[in-house]
């Protein structure tokens, strides 16, 4: 019996993520801090994204993204 590969795909779960945890989902092969720094740069450079996240309650010094904030990020960058 042939297996449909799409059934075996793992979907990205929209939930609360630590900033380092989410950054590591998108950026591989570097330290967590390097991933966070690069991911923050992506967020600042994406038109309107940082402002939208700030309006949703994101703190620049906070350690977590809410599920709603993660959804906005995924809408901009796609699933990791």
C-alpha positions in Angstrom: 0.0 0.0 0.0 1.4 3.4 -1.0 1.7 6.0 1.8 0.7 9.6 1.0 3.7 11.8 2.0 1.5 14.7 2.9 -0.1 12.7 5.7 3.4 12.3 7.3 4.1 16.0 7.3 4.4 17.5 10.8 2.4 20.7 11.0 3.7 23.7 12.9 1.6 24.2 16.0 0.4 27.7 16.7 0.9 28.1 20.5 2.9 30.2 22.9 6.7 30.0 22.2 9.8 31.4 23.9 11.5 33.9 21.7 14.6 31.7 21.5 12.5 28.6 20.9 10.7 30.2 17.9 13.9 31.8 16.5 15.5 28.3 16.5 12.6 26.9 14.6 13.4 29.4 11.8 17.2 29.6 12.0 19.2 26.5 12.3 22.9 25.8 12.9 23.7 28.7 15.2 23.5 29.3 18.9 20.1 30.3 20.4 21.3 33.9 21.1 22.5 34.2 17.5 19.2 32.9 16.2 17.3 35.4 18.4 19.5 38.3 17.2 19.0 37.4 13.6 15.2 36.7 14.1 14.8 40.1 15.8 16.5 41.7 12.7 14.0 39.9 10.4 11.1 41.2 12.5 12.5 44.8 12.4 13.0 44.7 8.7 9.6 43.1 7.8 7.3 46.1 6.9 5.0 46.8 9.8 5.6 43.5 11.6 7.4 44.9 14.7 4.8 47.6 15.1 1.9 45.1 14.8 3.6 42.8 17.4 4.1 45.8 19.8 0.4 46.7 19.4 -0.4 43.1 20.3 1.5 43.5 23.6 4.9 42.1 22.6 7.7 43.4 24.8 11.1 44.0 23.3 12.6 42.6 26.5 10.0 39.9 27.0 10.8 36.2 26.6 7.7 34.9 25.0 5.3 35.3 22.0 1.6 34.7 22.5 -0.2 32.3 20.1 -1.7 35.4 18.4 1.7 36.9 17.9 3.1 33.6 16.6 0.2 33.5 14.1 1.1 37.0 12.8 4.8 36.0 12.5 3.8 32.8 10.6 1.6 34.9 8.3 4.6 37.0 7.4 7.4 34.5 7.3 5.5 31.2 6.6 5.8 28.1 8.7 9.3 27.3 9.9 
